[in-house]
Amino acid sequence: MMLKVLYLLSILVAMPQYSRAECDFVIGMESGLISDLQISASSRWDSNHAPSQGRLNYQETTRKSGAWAAAHNNDKQWLQVFLGNTKITRVATQGRNYNPSWPYGSHSQWVTKYKLQYSNDGVTFQYYKEQGEVKEFTGNSDRDTVVENVLNLPIEAKFIRFQPTAWHGHISMRVELYGCPQSCLYAFDSQLTASSQWDGNHDPSQGKLNYQESRIKSGAWAAALNNGHQWLQVDLGSQKTVRTLATQGRNYEPHWPHGSHAQWVTKYKLQYSNDGLHFQYYKEQGAVKEFAGNTNRDTEVYHDLNPPVSARYFRFRPTSWHGHISMRVGLFGCPDR
């Protein structure tokens, strides 16, 4: 953790202009500098094949798959990394690692071809092209060999997606990115509390980005009441500068014993405080900002704060919702000096 913080503090200053040769740093999938909250996917086979396992050189255990694995084998699947402002000059991929102690039998799974997409808002994506044509990259031919691909036209974006187009056995992959950060981005660890909760299985601690529903635990924090007085509070432990917010609705697990549900917050306001007692609303151009929330269960919706906010406590205040007030949240930014 200390190494992460030191690295992040080193890039708080204005970013220099890198030459192609200089802009080739490991961005941090394998090292963990990119947090689990920054990695998402179109789908997952189950919680033991999560997007966060799509890190280069991730090793299979008796419980955790040796890669991210999609729920379906089709060309609509993707593995996404939220980077903040970053220039990407090279990417690397592997297939799914195999552990002989894996209890569900042998497997040989890797992606043989893929395309790259990129975005600055996490909503509108475009394909990486060379000479005016969408580039299809050569992927892997075995489980563990690292295959690298250089981007002749570096990408500058906040979001990168690996979109498999051909595969062996099943869509499963591990990735790394190389380039140079253009701004500081850090997924803050936090403690969550709330104005209320439906019951002990809908706890505020379940309001973290990408939290997954189980047979006994709801796939989000859910308020006891649907009204304008509810909030989900994030305690960062100390004052931090937050630059980006992310929200999701309530994840759904088909084995949830209490029936199907479709619940998310469609609009919310943000409050912040340094003492946890006196809160003020986030404003832009002098007016309280109402943020657009979610339109489904799992898609992450990101918003940049302009200006950024330096505080310890942040409250998400739902103002409208679908089904029930249920949400998962994440905060990103820079550690204060």
Order of alpha helices (4+ residues) and beta strands (2+ residues): alpha-beta-beta-beta-beta-beta-beta-beta-beta-beta-beta-beta-beta-beta-beta-beta-beta-beta-beta-beta-beta-beta-beta
